[in-house]
């Protein structure tokens, strides 16, 4: 077993995932490597932050290299909170009311504002009252929020 860890970068999530990868490798008595092309031979267990996980799985899939971890297509859906919510709702499971930032209906406060894409709860904010800040109405894809209100 080979545990693939995050490359070093000055970011708290990278440090967290590197530490987790090290602990997993120690527990499994596995080799610990930073991702590279070509990847090492052997079963690869990925322990990476979300942006790195998506990048590495796309590369491994392109190369036809098997690994232990989610497929890039699955991660892309999971990282898009609006798409993931719609898929869950389509299966009949209850979800909090979720509106994309361009929805015609004005938001009801209090509400949770979060980026549409991403994970690790980065950018999640509780707004007790309005108006919605301009940063929450951004056109940028990584900061275009979904708005989840309590019902």
C-alpha positions in Angstrom: 0.0 0.0 0.0 1.2 3.5 -0.9 -0.4 6.5 0.8 -0.3 9.6 -1.5 -0.1 12.8 0.5 -0.5 16.5 -0.3 2.4 18.3 -1.7 3.9 20.9 0.6 2.3 24.3 0.3 1.6 27.2 2.7 -2.0 26.4 3.5 -3.6 25.0 6.7 -5.6 22.4 4.8 -2.5 21.1 3.1 -0.8 20.7 6.5 -3.8 19.0 8.0 -4.1 16.5 5.1 -0.3 15.9 5.1 -0.5 15.0 8.8 -3.4 12.7 8.3 -1.7 10.9 5.4 1.4 10.5 7.6 -0.7 9.0 10.4 -2.5 6.6 8.0 0.8 5.5 6.5 2.2 4.8 10.0 -0.9 2.9 11.0 -0.9 0.8 7.8 2.9 0.5 7.8 2.7 1.8 4.2 5.0 3.9 2.1 4.2 7.6 2.1 4.7 9.6 -1.1 3.8 13.0 -2.6 2.0 12.6 -6.0 4.2 12.6 -9.1 3.9 11.4 -12.7 4.5 8.6 -13.3 3.0 7.5 -10.0 4.7 4.7 -8.0 3.6 1.1 -8.6 1.3 -0.5 -6.1 -2.1 0.2 -4.6 -2.5 3.9 -4.1 -4.5 5.3 -1.2 -5.2 9.0 -1.7 -5.2 11.3 1.3 -5.4 14.8 -0.1 -7.3 18.0 0.3 -10.3 18.4 -2.0 -8.7 20.6 -4.8 -5.6 18.3 -4.9 -7.8 15.2 -4.7 -9.7 16.3 -7.8 -6.5 17.2 -9.7 -4.8 13.9 -8.8 -7.7 11.7 -9.5 -8.2 13.3 -12.9 -4.5 12.7 -13.7 -4.6 9.1 -12.5 -7.8 8.4 -14.4 -6.2 9.9 -17.6 -3.2 7.7 -17.1 -5.4 4.6 -16.4 -3.8 4.1 -13.0 -6.0 2.4 -10.3 -6.3 4.0 -6.9 -8.4 3.9 -3.7 -10.6 6.9 -3.6 -13.5 8.6 -5.3 -13.8 9.1 -9.1 -13.3 12.7 -10.4 -16.9 12.8 -11.7 -18.3 12.0 -8.3 -16.1 14.6 -6.6 -17.2 17.2 -9.2 -20.9 16.6 -8.2 -20.1 16.6 -4.5 -18.1 19.9 -4.8 -21.1 21.6 -6.4 -23.4 22.1 -3.5 -26.4 23.1 -5.6 -26.1 20.1 -7.9 -25.6 17.7 -5.0 -28.6 19.1 -3.2 -30.8 18.8 -6.4 -29.7 15.1 -6.8 -30.5 14.3 -3.2 -33.9 16.0 -3.5 -34.6 14.1 -6.7 -34.2 10.9 -4.7 -37.0 12.1 -2.3 -34.7 12.9 0.6 -35.5 16.1 2.6 -33.0 18.9 2.2 -32.9 22.5 3.5 -34.4 25.0 1.1 -31.4 25.9 -1.2 -31.5 28.9 -3.6 -28.9 30.0 -6.0 -27.8 33.6 -5.5 -29.8 34.8 -8.6 -33.1 33.5 -7.3 -36.0 35.9 -7.7 -37.4 35.4 -4.2 -35.7 37.5 -1.6 -33.9 35.5 1.1 -35.5 34.9 4.5 -33.2 35.6 7.4 -31.5 34.0 9.4 -29.7 32.0 6.7 -26.5 30.3 5.9 -24.5 31.6 3.0 -21.9 29.3 1.5 -19.9 29.1 -1.7 -21.6 27.0 -4.3 -18.3 25.1 -5.0 -15.8 23.7 -2.6 -15.8 21.9 0.7 -14.2 21.8 4.2 -16.8 24.4 5.2 -14.7 27.2 3.9 -16.6 30.4 3.4 -19.7 29.3 5.3 -21.3 32.2 7.1 -24.4 32.7 9.3 -26.4 35.9 8.4 -28.9 36.8 11.0 -30.3 39.7 9.0 -30.1 41.4 5.6 -29.2 42.7 3.3 -27.1 40.1 1.5 -23.5 41.4 1.3 -22.1 42.0 -2.2 -19.5 39.3 -1.8 -22.4 36.8 -1.5 -23.7 37.9 -4.9 -20.4 37.6 -6.8 -20.3 36.4 -10.4 -17.1 34.5 -9.8 -17.7 30.8 -10.0 -15.8 29.8 -6.9 -17.6 32.4 -4.8 -21.1 32.2 -6.3 -23.0 31.2 -3.2 -25.9 28.9 -2.6 -28.2 30.2 0.1 -29.6 27.7 2.5 -32.4 28.9 4.8 -33.9 27.2 7.8 -37.6 26.2 7.3 
